[in-house]
Amino acid sequence: MPSQEELFDAVDALLEGEPRLPSPAERARLREAAGITQARLAAALKSTPQTVKNWENGRSEPRPPRLQAYLRLLDGWAERYPAPTASESVPEPEPESVLAPVPAPAPAPAPAPAPAPAPAPEAFTGPEGPDAARAMAARRPAGKAAGGPAAGDPRFPHGPLAVLDGDGSAYGIDGIVLDCPATTIAQLAEWTLKESGLGAARLNRSGKDADPLVVLTAAAAVRFGLPERLEGPEARRSLRLPDDHPVVKQVAGAKWKLTQRGFGPWARLYRPAKAGERQCVQLAVLSWDALDARSWPGVAQMAPAGIARVLGTYAARVLTPRGSTAVNGLELMTALRPPTRAVKNESTGAWESGCNPGSLGSESMDPAPPEAPAEHPVAQGWTGGFLDEEAYQWVREVELLTDEECLLPYAVGLDLNTAFLASAARLMVGLSGPDHFHRPRFSKKIPGSWLVDLSHIELDPRLPSPFTPSGRRPEGPAWYQTHTVAYAEELGAAVAPIEAFLRRETGAYLDPWHDRLKTACADTLADLGVTADLDERRFLAAMEHHRDVDPAMAAVLAAIKATVKGGIGKLRERPQGRHYRDGERWPALERPTWRPDIRAAVISKTRINMHRKLANTARATGRYPLAVLSDCVVYPSPGASPLDFLPRTASGKPLPGSFRLGTTPGLAKLEGVQEMAWAVDLMERGLNPARHIKGGDAVTDEGE
């Protein structure tokens, strides 16, 4: 009989090194390329056609031993039938208003001729005059740097974006510099679409190619008649040029349109699609704070070539930026799981736009009243309470500190790597609208919101309650997301829901989003010298100096992390503007990705995962946290390293189920170290040491 430690080690090996299947769409493509039906594949794997169909539309995943056999088959097919190059990809039908629900994947339509790629810059030798008609030319290398992406799509030979300086030099990826002859914003849009060779291929075969991005330095902004700074009485993120500004009039006069955001730090110019091809250009103005310093530390102050390297790497690993990192996080969800796909009308034989299984669809849906913020229209008049699934903000009561703890020399903070991203993995969420149930029987497999009384559950007061973000014990019936109620059952409590809002259609919507961002984090950390093969001590040493290895890649890593948090936050975007009144709809509500229930599911799972680690650590070591703030926890420690207090197995390995150091999302790194007396002082003042452990400066009451 294997020991518990051996079983845990085996499970951890699976979790850290389990085989990764291609996307559901790619599975279908490979099977169709091989000429195998779903029924024949099911027979070979001793399964059912419906199960294979579920694998190919993302509703379920194969499990061992079929997983290994299926993966081997897909690998073999992938060698025989490689994915078509970007030039062979098929533009999807432009209209998105046609929704024809077709559950089974449809074969792609016959390939349409790809647009001719822009010639290489060396081929252009135009006059240097200011007539704005001279062709682009590569003039000098900008210093090709390691770690940057390479242009791989022949339709976009110069990569996804360029940073334009005041002298007309457009700095792209891989050190290329293009000449941009444009002297007006309208001419810039024309040059970008017709001559620059900028853009990026779609991330999903049913999605759209990324629009080219041109980033304007302050000098470039002035060259095009834009103010160097954008000032006004509104919050900075809502600033835009007035409609009567000469540049806005000029753009309209050239038959370009602006989105509802207007001409702000991130401006989008577009015209109606021609021959199924989008005509859209994204502009970002650096001196208008397009690159927020919190998400892109130090990037706005870099030279244009450095900015191009940072943004180009982010574009290759995440997506071409088209707004704040929060906007990018949301856009990435849609880019990886587009709402529609091309389907063939069996009666007419024509290709139409139909719903894409596993996506959120192309229409918005209102949440259940308890899932909505109080200002939402569906919440008006609702008196039944609201869901409060938020991240931890908890400090242990000072009276519960022991003398032994107070005499320890250090307080050590641990931070969980991209904790929200870890929670998004294999997270089943609702894909349909909520249905209301009274006295339902609880099931942990059904995503939704449950009204249930968890106040009777007795837990150790030295740990935060897992059921509330404050860590305090619930006082009566309250609304909880499925993961929270499931954890109550895991703790041995009997749960009896009073009512619930549940969703019948479910799917792992965030899985491709998780996979892409997880890989982006790992690749960027590797650029900074932090790799998965490092032991714990080398990992801690590498993390201590990783930001100094390459400031550009450190900025990319910060942006990726901000994309995770911001994307989850955008799922419940609140109304903006001082003129808003409760009960009115606001623009974000019209997005299919305005889904507060999905945000609640991610945060609930994150908080529960944190509590499970806290409880396992307490059982193994008798150590209890001083404070928790979201994904950061502070422990009293006899030494200045996490290795001085983290639990180990009898063989010296990290204890499964507790805090473990490493690069993977959900594993921990050192956040900061301070003296224990510093932490106790903050706790006595009602402040949270986890908020300040990284900086450790003197903290005033106002600083909390």
N, C-alpha and C positions, 0 to 999 in steps of 0.2 A: 504493500500500500504506500503510494507516494506521500511525502510529508506536505503540510500546508505550504511551507516555504518553497518546495519544488514546484508545486502547482502554481503558486503566485509568480514564480520566475518564468514559468512556461507561458502563462497568460500575458505577462509584461512583454515577453519576447514577441508574442503575436501582436500586441497593441502597438509596439514600436516598429515592427518590421513586417506587418501584414501586407500581402500583395495588393496592389492598387489596380482595379479594373479601369478600362477606358470609360469614357462617359457613356450614358445610355444611348445617345444618338450614334456614337461611334460603333457601339455593339451592333446596332441595327444595320448600319452601313456595311460593316464587315460581313455580316450574315448574308445580306442581300447581294454583296459582291461575289460571294462564294456560291450563290444560287441555291441556298439552303432555306427551306421553309421553317417557320417557327415550330410546326408540328414535328418535322424531321429532327430538328435540334433537340426538342423536348424528349423525343424517343431515345436519342443517343445518350442523353444525360439522365435518363430514367426519371423524367419530370413530366410536367403538363404544358400544353401550349399556352395556357393562361399565365403560368409562372414565367415562361420565357417572355411573354408580352410584358409582364410587370417589370422584368429586368430591363427591358428595352425602353420603357417609358418612365423609368426612375421611381416606380412605386415600391419596389422591393429589391433586395440584393441577395445574390446566391450565398449559401453558407457551405462550409466544409461538409463532406468531401467534394460536393459539386463545384465549389468555388475554385479549387485548384484545377479541376478538369476543364472548367469553362475558361479560366484564364489561359491555360495551355492552348486551347483551341483558338482563342482570340489572338494570341501571340503568333500562332502559325498563320492565321488569315492575314494578320497585319503585315507579315513579311511578303505574302503573295500579292496582297491588294493594298498597297500603301495609300494613304489619304491623298486625294487630288491636291495639286498645288493651288495656291491662291488664284492663279490665273485661270484655273479650270473651274473655280467655284461658280455657282449659279446665283445670279441676283434673284432675291425673293420678290414676289409681287409687292408693289409699293403700298396699295391700300391695306389698311389694318382694320377697317371698319367691318369687313366681312368675317363673320365668325361662324364656321361650320364645324361643330364638334365631331371629330373623327378620332376614335380611340387608338387605332393602329397606325404605326408609322407608315408614311407613303414614300415611294421612291422619288428621288429628285428628278425634276424635269430635265429635258435635254439641255446640255450646256449651251449658253449663249456666248457669242464671241466676247472675249475680255477686251476692255479698252486698251489701246496701245500704250505701253509704258513710256514714261518720259525718258528721253534720251539721256545718256550719261552726261554730266556737266562738261566734261572735256570736249564734247562734240560741238559745243556752241562757241562761236567766235563772232559776237555782234559788235556793233559800234558802241562806243562809250558815251554817246550823247544822251541828253536828258529827255528824249522824246517819249519815254515810258514804254517803248515797243521793243527795246533791245532784249535779246534772250538772256536767260540766266547763264552764269559761268562760274565754275569753281575757281577761286583765286588763290587760296592758300590754305594749308592744313591748320587746324586749330589745336593740334597736339592730341593725337589719339591716345585715350587713356584706357587702361585695363579695366574690365568690369562693365564696360558699356555694351549695349545691345548691338546686334548687327542687322542691317537691312536684309530681309529675307523674301519679301514679296516683290516680284518684278513690276507690279503696277505702281508700287510706291518705293522707288529706288533710293530715296533720300530719307526714309524713315518717317516716323509719325509726326514730327514737329520741328520747329526751328525757332531760335531766339533772334529777333531782329533788332539790330543796333541802329543808332542815328545816322550812320554813314551808308546804310543800305546793305550792310553785311548780315546775312541770315545764317546763324550758326546752327548746324544740325548735329546728328549723332555721328559717332566715329570720326570726329574732327573735320567733317566737311563744312565748307563755307560757300554759300550761294550768294550771287548778286541779285538783289531785289530792286528793280527799277521803279517800283510804284512810288507815287508821291501823294496819293490820296488813299483813304481807307477802301473806297470802292475799287480802285485799281489793285490794291493789295489783295482783296478777295478774289479778283479775277486771276491775278498772278498765282495765287496759292492753289487754285483749283486747276488751272490750265497748264502751268509751266513749272511749278516748284517740284513736282514729284513727291509731295508729302502725303501721308495717310497711313492707315494701318488696316490689316485684314480683320474681318469679324472674328469674334471669339467662339461663336457657335454657328453652325452651318445655316441655321434659320434666323440669324441675327443680321445686323447691318455693319458694314465697314465703318471704322472709326473716322470721324471727320478730322481733317488736318488741323493742327493747332499752331498758331503763330503767337509767340510771346513778345510783347513790346517792352523794351527798356524805356527809361524815362526820356532819353534822347530821341528814341523812335517815336514815342507818343507825341512829343512836341513837334517833330518833323511832320506828322500827319495832322497837325492842328488841334490836338487834344491838350487839355490842361495837364501840367506835370503832376499836380495833385488834384484829387477829387474831394472837395469839401462840401459840407452841408449840415443841416440840423438833424437829419435822420441818422439812425444807426448806420455804421459804416457799411455793413453787408447789404443795406438796401439803397446805397447811393447809386446814382446813375446820372448821365447827362440829361439836361432838360430837353423836351421834345423840340424846342426851337433852336437848339444848338446847331451851328453851321454844319458840323460833321454828321449829325443825325439827319439833317435835311439833305445833305449830299448823298448819304447812303440811300435814302428813300428815292431820291431823284434818279439814281442808277438802278432802280428796280430791285434793290435788296431789301429784305425785311429783317426786323429784329424780333426776338422772342419777347414775352411779357416782362422779362427781367430788364429790357431796355439795354442801353449802352452803359454798362457798368464795368467793374473789374474783370468779369468774365462775360464777354459779349458774343452772341452767336448770330451770324449773318447767314441768311438762307434765301433761296428761290425755289419755286416749285420744281419737283423732280422732272428730269427729262429722260425719256427712254428707260425708265426704271432706275435711273441713277440719281442719287442725292446731290444737291448743290448746296453745300453747307460748310462754313468756315468758322472755327472757334478762335477767338482772340482773348488774350490775357494781358492786362496792363500791370506791370510790376510795381510801378510807383503809386498805383491805386490799391496796393496791398492785396493783389490777387493771390500771392503766396504768403499765407499767414505764417508768422514766425514761429508759432507754437507747433504747427504741423510740418513746416518746412524750415527748420532752424538754420539760419545763416545763408539760405539759398538766394534770397533777393539781393544780397550783397556780393555774390560771386560774379566773376566775369561771365559774359554771355556764353562762352564755350563751356564753362563749368555748369552753368544753369542747364544748358542743353544736355549735358551728360547726366545730371540728376534726373531731369524730367524724362529723358529718353529711357533711362534704366527703369524708372517707375512705369513708363508706358509699356515697356516690353514685359515686365513682370506682373503688372496689375492691369492697367488700361490707360489709354491716352487721357490725360486730365481734361476735364471739361467743367470744372468748378472747384469748390472747396473739397477737402478730402472726404467730408461727410457726403457731399453730392457724389463723389466718385465711388464711395462704398455702395451707395444705392444703385448707381448706374451699372456697377459691375454685376450686381444681382440680375438685373434685366439683360445685360449683355450675355451672360452665361446661360440664362434660362429665358429666352425671348417669349413673349406672350403668344405669338402666332408662328405658324410655319406653313409652307406650301403643301397643299393637299390637292389630290386630283378628283374632280367631280366625275363620278362614275357614269352619270347620265350624259354629260356633254363632252367629257374628255378634257375639259379645260382645267388649268391649274388655278387654284383659288387660295385665299388666305384663310386658314383654319386655326382653331385653338391648338396650342402646343401642350401636350400632356406633361404634368409635373410643374407647370408654371403657375403664376398667379392670375393668368388671363390678362386681357387688355382692358377690362372695366373695373373701376373701383367698387368697393363694397363697404358699407358701414359696419362698425364693430357692434358688439352687444353693448347695452348701456353701461354695465359695470366695467367694461374694458376701455371705455372712452374717457378722455379727460373731461373735467366738469364743464368746460365751455362748449363741448361738442353738441350739435343739434340733438342727437339721440339721447343725450344725458339731461336735457332740459325737462324738469319735472320728475326725474328719477330719484327715488328716495331709498333705494335698496342697498346703497353703499358701492364702493369702487375697489377695483383691483389695486393693490399696493405692492407690486412686485418690483422692487428696486434693489440696488446694490447695498451692501452692508455699510453702515456708519455707526459703529459700536465701540464703546470704551468700557472696560470692566470697572465695576464700582471699586473705589479705592479701599473700602472696608474689607473687600475680599482678597486683597493682597496679603501674602504671608510674610513674616519676618525673613524667612529664608529667601524668598523672591526679592525682597527689597535690598538684601545684602549682596545680591549678585552684581557684578561690576558693569554688565552691558545690557543694553536693549538692542536687539537685532531685528531689522525689518526684512521680510521676504516679499517678493513681488511675483505673482504668477504671470508667466508669459502669455500675452494676448488671451486672457481668460475667456473673454466673450467669444473669440474665435474657436477656442477649444470646445465651448458649449454648443457651437453651431454644428459640430460634426455629428452626423447621423441623427439630427434633431427632427423628429416628425412634427410638422406644423399643419394647420388647417389650410386647405386650398379652396374651400367653399365658405359660404356665409354661415353665421351661427344659428343654431336651432335651440329653442328654449325647452328645458325639461324640469319637471318637479319631482322631487324625491328620487333622483336617478341612482342607479347602482354605480359605484365608482369603478372606473377602469383606467389604469395607468397608460393604456395604449391609445386613449382618445384625447387629442389636444383640445383644450378649452378652459373655461373658468368655472370654478365650483364654489358654491356657498356652503361652508362647513365650519363647525366649531372645533378648533384645535386648542382651546384654552385649558383643557383638562390635562394636557400632556406634561408630565413632570420631567424637567431636564436640569442638568448641572448648571447652577447660576454663574459658574466661572467661565462658561461658554455662552456665546450669544444664542438666542433662540433662532432656529433655522427658518421660522415662519414669518418673521418681520424684518424689514431693513434696519430698524433701530436696534434689533437684537433683544427687545423686550418681549415678555410673554404676552400672547394675544389675550384680549379681555373678553372675547365672546365670538360669535359667528362672524366670519369675514370671507371675502372672496379671495381665492387662491388659484394659481395656475396649476395644471396637472402635475408638474414635477414636484411642487411643494406638497401636495396632498399625497403623492406617491411616497415621498420621503417620510411622512407621518406614519404611513403603513409600514414602511421599512423599519421604523423605530418601534414597531409593535403596537401602535395605537389602532383602535377601531374607528373608522371614519364613516360618517353617515351624512352624505350631502343633502342639503335642504332643497337646493335647486342648482341648475347648471346651464351654461350656454356652451354647446358643443358643436363640433364641425364633423360632418360625415365623410367628406373627401379629405384625405391627408397625403402627405408626401414629404420627402427629405429635400425641401426646396433649396436650402442653403448649402447642401453638400458640395456642389461645384465651386461655390463662392469660398467655402472653407478650404477646399483643396488648393485653389489657385493662390490664396493669400498665405496659406501655410507654406507652400513652396517658395513664394516670394520672400517670406521672412527667413527661411532656411538659407536660400541662396545669398541673400544680402548679409546675413550674419557670417556666412562663410567668407564673403569678400572682406569682412572685418576680422577674420582670423578666429572666429568662434564656430567650430564645427561639432557635429554630433558625436564624433569619436573621441572627444576630449574626456579625460577622467574629471572627477569633481573638482579637485584642486586646480588643475589646468584650466577648467571651465571658469572658475571664479577669477583666476588671474587674467584670463583673456577678456572677460567681461569688464574688469576694472579699467582697462585701457582701450576697449574696442572703438570708442568714439574718436580716439586720436589716430587710429590707423589710417583712416580715409574719411575726412569730414563729409565728402560728397556722398559716400555710401551710408554714412551715419545719418545723413539727412533723408536718404531714401528709406532707411529703416524706420525713422520717426514718422515719415509720411504713411508708410504701410500700416503702422500701428494706429495712427490717427484715422486711417481709412476704415479699420475694423470698428473702432469705437463710434466714429461718426456715422458709419453706415447703419449700425444697430440703432443709434439714437434717432436717425432720420425716419425710422419706421413709425415714430410717434411725434413727428414734427408739430410743434405748437404754432398758433397764429402769431404773426408778427405785425408790428405797427401799433401806434398809440390810439388809432381810431377804431380798433376792433371792439366789437360788443359780443358778449356771450350769446350763443345760439346761432350766430352767423356762421356760414361755411367759409373756409379759407382755402386758398389754392391747393395746398398739399393734400387735401381730402379727395381730390379728383385723381390721385395717382393710385394705380393698383397696388403699389408698394407702400401705401400708407396703411400699415398693419400693426397697430399697438399690441395685438395679441401675440404676434411673432416676437416682438421686442420683449414682451413679458415672459415668453417661454425661454428665451436666451438668458435673461437676467435671473429668472427663477432657477434654472439649471446651474448657472454660475454660482449663485449663493448657496445652493444645496451642495455642490461640489466642494466649496470652501468649508462648509460646516462638517462634511464627512471627513475631510482631512484634519480639521481641528480635533474632532472627536477621536479619530484613530491615533493621532499624536498624543492626546491626553491619556488614552488607555495604555499606550506603549511606554510612555516616559513619565507620566504624572505632571507634565508641564502644560500650562494653560496660557493662552494669549493675553496680552495686555490690551490690545486694541485691534480692530479690523476696519479698513476703509476700502471698500470695493474689492480689488484684487491684491491688496497689501495687508500683511499681518505682522504684528510686532510681538516678539517673545523675549522674556528675560533669559539671559544666557551667561554661563560662566566664562565664555570666551568671545572674541570679536568676530568669529566666523560661524556661519550656519552649521558647519560640521561639528561644532561644539555642543549642539543640542538636538540636531535632527535624529530621529529614531533609526536604528539599524536592526537587521536580523542577526541571528546567532553567528552567521558566516560573515558579518560585517557589511552586507549589502544594504542599500536603502530599503526601509520598510515599505512594502507595497501598500497603497491606499493612503499613505501620509505624504508630506511634502518631500519632493525629490528635486534635486538640482538638474538642470539640463536646458536644451534649446527648444524642445518641442512645446507647442502651445499647451498650457496647463501645467507644465513643470515650472520650477521656481528658480529665481536668481536673487542675488543679494540686492536689496533696495537701499540700505543704509545702516550705519552703526552709530549709536550714541551711548553716553553713560546712563546707567539705570536711574540715577538721581534726576537726570534731565526728564526722562519719561514720567517718573512719579510726579514731578512738579507739574507737568502738563495735565496729568490725570486729575490732580487735586484742584486745578483751575478749570476743570470741565472741558479741556481741549483733547484732541485726538492725536496721540503720538504718531500714528500711522500716516497722518497728513504731512508731518514735518520731519520724519526720520531721515529723509534723503538730504535735506538741506542742513538741518540741525542748528540753524541760527536762532537767536533769541526770538521768541514768539510772543506777540501781544495778544490780548483778548480779541482785539479787532481783527487780527490776522486769521482767525478761525472762520 
